[in-house]
Amino acid sequence: MLVRFIFFIFISKLFVFANVDKEFYINNSSLSQEVHQFQIDELLKQKYIALDKDLYKDYFIKDINVNENLSATQQEILKDTAYTQVALIAAIGVLWVLPANISKWDKDAIREESPSVKWKENIKAGPILDEDEFLINYLGHPVSGAIYYAMARNDGLDPFESFAFSFAMSTFFWEYGYESLAEIPSIQDLVSTPVVGAFLGEYMYYLEQELDKNGGLVWGSRTLGNISYAFLDPMGRLAQTLSDLINTEVTMHYTTYQQGIYVAQNNYNRDINKPNQFSSFNYGLIINFKF
């Protein structure tokens, strides 16, 4: 593809020179070669800019290893966030196979439109007061918020940061994310999940700290202790289990690169011995998975 593109640019230049050359010799056959070259340069300057050092900063490719610029706590919370998405997607699958009287999902209506269209409609229609069971709204969702909160606390975040993490997970990833593919965001869920979940999650974190002080034993039993850990930080334990099983190393790089519209500018600057400078550039996040 690169070879073809360069060839296209080269041919395009020849075409420009050829047309200029033809027009020049028809109308100005007696002018010198220097004037001919001047006409070509002026034509190029109409399309491109001869950039100088005092106009723009020099263009340098940036390649930043994001992992190396994150603290151990930030790396841990990002890893657990990624593994949490696996659990949330699995939860959507479970809700899909549950009876409609539990999930409150109208599967026939969901199937009538594409997921993206349905998601946009639900986002625009909400949030609303839902009709879910009391235990689901005021026990199930706070427990979910507590699970997010407890995982963040165990990853090293303070109470406020853990609340913000729980709020982000329950609001943007769940209510306005995965669940909005099937239903309109719920006012009760938006409030009870992070708020009530934070109080419950802090108590779960306290109990886990007490369990640590006791050497991870409950009534002298290691098995009961491990079960207790699983209940007190289920999402964190699940993320750790997935990490051990999959054994995946994730590396993130922030990189910049030249915009396509500047390729011709680059070639022109090189021809007239000007520095390769650009007013803007593209950028992206490259994620590498190593199994």
Contacts in CASP RR format, 6 or more apart in sequence:
PFRMAT RR
TARGET T0000
AUTHOR 0000-0000-0000
METHOD contacts of the structure
MODEL  1
MLVRFIFFIFISKLFVFANVDKEFYINNSSLSQEVHQFQIDELLKQKYIA
LDKDLYKDYFIKDINVNENLSATQQEILKDTAYTQVALIAAIGVLWVLPA
NISKWDKDAIREESPSVKWKENIKAGPILDEDEFLINYLGHPVSGAIYYA
MARNDGLDPFESFAFSFAMSTFFWEYGYESLAEIPSIQDLVSTPVVGAFL
GEYMYYLEQELDKNGGLVWGSRTLGNISYAFLDPMGRLAQTLSDLINTEV
TMHYTTYQQGIYVAQNNYNRDINKPNQFSSFNYGLIINFKF
5 263 0 8 1.000
9 263 0 8 1.000
9 264 0 8 1.000
9 267 0 8 1.000
13 267 0 8 1.000
16 43 0 8 1.000
16 44 0 8 1.000
17 40 0 8 1.000
20 39 0 8 1.000
20 40 0 8 1.000
20 43 0 8 1.000
21 36 0 8 1.000
24 31 0 8 1.000
24 36 0 8 1.000
24 39 0 8 1.000
28 35 0 8 1.000
44 268 0 8 1.000
47 264 0 8 1.000
48 264 0 8 1.000
48 265 0 8 1.000
48 268 0 8 1.000
48 269 0 8 1.000
49 265 0 8 1.000
50 268 0 8 1.000
50 269 0 8 1.000
50 272 0 8 1.000
50 274 0 8 1.000
51 265 0 8 1.000
51 269 0 8 1.000
51 274 0 8 1.000
51 275 0 8 1.000
51 277 0 8 1.000
51 278 0 8 1.000
52 274 0 8 1.000
53 275 0 8 1.000
53 277 0 8 1.000
55 277 0 8 1.000
56 277 0 8 1.000
56 278 0 8 1.000
56 279 0 8 1.000
57 277 0 8 1.000
58 275 0 8 1.000
58 276 0 8 1.000
58 277 0 8 1.000
59 258 0 8 1.000
59 276 0 8 1.000
59 277 0 8 1.000
59 278 0 8 1.000
59 281 0 8 1.000
61 255 0 8 1.000
61 256 0 8 1.000
61 257 0 8 1.000
62 254 0 8 1.000
62 255 0 8 1.000
62 256 0 8 1.000
62 283 0 8 1.000
63 253 0 8 1.000
63 254 0 8 1.000
63 255 0 8 1.000
64 253 0 8 1.000
64 254 0 8 1.000
64 255 0 8 1.000
65 251 0 8 1.000
65 252 0 8 1.000
65 253 0 8 1.000
66 252 0 8 1.000
66 253 0 8 1.000
66 254 0 8 1.000
66 285 0 8 1.000
67 75 0 8 1.000
67 250 0 8 1.000
67 251 0 8 1.000
67 252 0 8 1.000
70 78 0 8 1.000
73 155 0 8 1.000
73 156 0 8 1.000
73 157 0 8 1.000
76 155 0 8 1.000
76 156 0 8 1.000
77 152 0 8 1.000
77 155 0 8 1.000
77 156 0 8 1.000
77 157 0 8 1.000
77 165 0 8 1.000
79 239 0 8 1.000
79 243 0 8 1.000
79 250 0 8 1.000
80 151 0 8 1.000
80 155 0 8 1.000
80 235 0 8 1.000
80 236 0 8 1.000
80 239 0 8 1.000
81 169 0 8 1.000
82 250 0 8 1.000
83 238 0 8 1.000
83 239 0 8 1.000
83 242 0 8 1.000
83 243 0 8 1.000
84 148 0 8 1.000
84 151 0 8 1.000
84 169 0 8 1.000
84 173 0 8 1.000
84 235 0 8 1.000
84 239 0 8 1.000
85 173 0 8 1.000
86 242 0 8 1.000
87 235 0 8 1.000
87 238 0 8 1.000
88 173 0 8 1.000
88 174 0 8 1.000
88 178 0 8 1.000
89 178 0 8 1.000
91 178 0 8 1.000
92 178 0 8 1.000
92 179 0 8 1.000
92 181 0 8 1.000
92 182 0 8 1.000
95 103 0 8 1.000
95 105 0 8 1.000
95 182 0 8 1.000
96 103 0 8 1.000
96 105 0 8 1.000
96 107 0 8 1.000
96 182 0 8 1.000
100 106 0 8 1.000
100 107 0 8 1.000
103 182 0 8 1.000
104 130 0 8 1.000
104 131 0 8 1.000
104 132 0 8 1.000
104 183 0 8 1.000
105 182 0 8 1.000
105 183 0 8 1.000
110 118 0 8 1.000
110 181 0 8 1.000
110 182 0 8 1.000
113 121 0 8 1.000
115 181 0 8 1.000
118 181 0 8 1.000
118 182 0 8 1.000
119 177 0 8 1.000
119 180 0 8 1.000
119 181 0 8 1.000
122 180 0 8 1.000
122 181 0 8 1.000
122 182 0 8 1.000
122 183 0 8 1.000
122 184 0 8 1.000
122 185 0 8 1.000
123 176 0 8 1.000
123 180 0 8 1.000
123 185 0 8 1.000
125 184 0 8 1.000
126 184 0 8 1.000
126 185 0 8 1.000
127 175 0 8 1.000
127 184 0 8 1.000
127 185 0 8 1.000
127 186 0 8 1.000
127 187 0 8 1.000
127 190 0 8 1.000
128 184 0 8 1.000
128 185 0 8 1.000
128 186 0 8 1.000
128 187 0 8 1.000
129 186 0 8 1.000
129 187 0 8 1.000
129 188 0 8 1.000
130 137 0 8 1.000
130 183 0 8 1.000
130 184 0 8 1.000
130 186 0 8 1.000
130 187 0 8 1.000
130 188 0 8 1.000
130 189 0 8 1.000
132 186 0 8 1.000
132 188 0 8 1.000
137 186 0 8 1.000
137 188 0 8 1.000
137 189 0 8 1.000
137 192 0 8 1.000
138 188 0 8 1.000
138 192 0 8 1.000
138 196 0 8 1.000
141 170 0 8 1.000
141 188 0 8 1.000
141 189 0 8 1.000
141 192 0 8 1.000
141 193 0 8 1.000
141 196 0 8 1.000
142 192 0 8 1.000
142 193 0 8 1.000
142 196 0 8 1.000
142 197 0 8 1.000
142 200 0 8 1.000
143 197 0 8 1.000
143 200 0 8 1.000
144 170 0 8 1.000
144 174 0 8 1.000
144 193 0 8 1.000
144 197 0 8 1.000
145 166 0 8 1.000
145 169 0 8 1.000
145 170 0 8 1.000
145 193 0 8 1.000
145 194 0 8 1.000
145 196 0 8 1.000
145 197 0 8 1.000
145 198 0 8 1.000
145 200 0 8 1.000
145 201 0 8 1.000
146 166 0 8 1.000
146 197 0 8 1.000
146 198 0 8 1.000
146 200 0 8 1.000
146 201 0 8 1.000
146 204 0 8 1.000
147 201 0 8 1.000
147 233 0 8 1.000
147 234 0 8 1.000
147 235 0 8 1.000
148 165 0 8 1.000
148 166 0 8 1.000
148 169 0 8 1.000
148 170 0 8 1.000
148 194 0 8 1.000
148 235 0 8 1.000
149 162 0 8 1.000
149 163 0 8 1.000
149 165 0 8 1.000
149 166 0 8 1.000
149 194 0 8 1.000
149 197 0 8 1.000
149 198 0 8 1.000
149 200 0 8 1.000
149 201 0 8 1.000
149 202 0 8 1.000
149 204 0 8 1.000
149 205 0 8 1.000
150 162 0 8 1.000
150 201 0 8 1.000
150 204 0 8 1.000
150 205 0 8 1.000
150 208 0 8 1.000
150 232 0 8 1.000
150 233 0 8 1.000
150 235 0 8 1.000
150 236 0 8 1.000
151 233 0 8 1.000
151 235 0 8 1.000
151 236 0 8 1.000
151 239 0 8 1.000
152 161 0 8 1.000
152 162 0 8 1.000
152 165 0 8 1.000
152 166 0 8 1.000
153 159 0 8 1.000
153 162 0 8 1.000
153 201 0 8 1.000
153 202 0 8 1.000
153 205 0 8 1.000
154 205 0 8 1.000
154 208 0 8 1.000
154 233 0 8 1.000
154 236 0 8 1.000
157 165 0 8 1.000
159 198 0 8 1.000
159 202 0 8 1.000
162 198 0 8 1.000
163 194 0 8 1.000
163 198 0 8 1.000
166 193 0 8 1.000
166 194 0 8 1.000
166 197 0 8 1.000
166 198 0 8 1.000
167 194 0 8 1.000
170 189 0 8 1.000
170 190 0 8 1.000
170 193 0 8 1.000
170 194 0 8 1.000
171 190 0 8 1.000
171 193 0 8 1.000
171 194 0 8 1.000
174 193 0 8 1.000
175 185 0 8 1.000
175 186 0 8 1.000
175 189 0 8 1.000
175 190 0 8 1.000
175 193 0 8 1.000
176 185 0 8 1.000
179 185 0 8 1.000
204 232 0 8 1.000
204 233 0 8 1.000
205 232 0 8 1.000
207 228 0 8 1.000
207 232 0 8 1.000
208 229 0 8 1.000
208 232 0 8 1.000
208 233 0 8 1.000
211 218 0 8 1.000
211 225 0 8 1.000
211 228 0 8 1.000
211 229 0 8 1.000
211 232 0 8 1.000
216 222 0 8 1.000
216 225 0 8 1.000
216 226 0 8 1.000
216 228 0 8 1.000
216 229 0 8 1.000
217 224 0 8 1.000
217 225 0 8 1.000
218 224 0 8 1.000
218 225 0 8 1.000
218 227 0 8 1.000
218 228 0 8 1.000
229 237 0 8 1.000
230 237 0 8 1.000
246 291 0 8 1.000
247 291 0 8 1.000
248 289 0 8 1.000
248 290 0 8 1.000
248 291 0 8 1.000
249 289 0 8 1.000
249 290 0 8 1.000
249 291 0 8 1.000
250 287 0 8 1.000
250 288 0 8 1.000
250 289 0 8 1.000
250 290 0 8 1.000
251 287 0 8 1.000
251 288 0 8 1.000
251 290 0 8 1.000
252 285 0 8 1.000
252 286 0 8 1.000
252 287 0 8 1.000
252 288 0 8 1.000
253 285 0 8 1.000
253 286 0 8 1.000
253 287 0 8 1.000
253 288 0 8 1.000
254 283 0 8 1.000
254 284 0 8 1.000
254 285 0 8 1.000
254 286 0 8 1.000
255 283 0 8 1.000
255 284 0 8 1.000
255 285 0 8 1.000
255 286 0 8 1.000
256 281 0 8 1.000
256 282 0 8 1.000
256 283 0 8 1.000
256 284 0 8 1.000
257 281 0 8 1.000
257 282 0 8 1.000
257 283 0 8 1.000
258 266 0 8 1.000
258 278 0 8 1.000
258 281 0 8 1.000
258 282 0 8 1.000
259 278 0 8 1.000
259 280 0 8 1.000
259 281 0 8 1.000
259 282 0 8 1.000
260 282 0 8 1.000
262 278 0 8 1.000
265 278 0 8 1.000
266 276 0 8 1.000
269 275 0 8 1.000
269 276 0 8 1.000
269 277 0 8 1.000
270 276 0 8 1.000
END
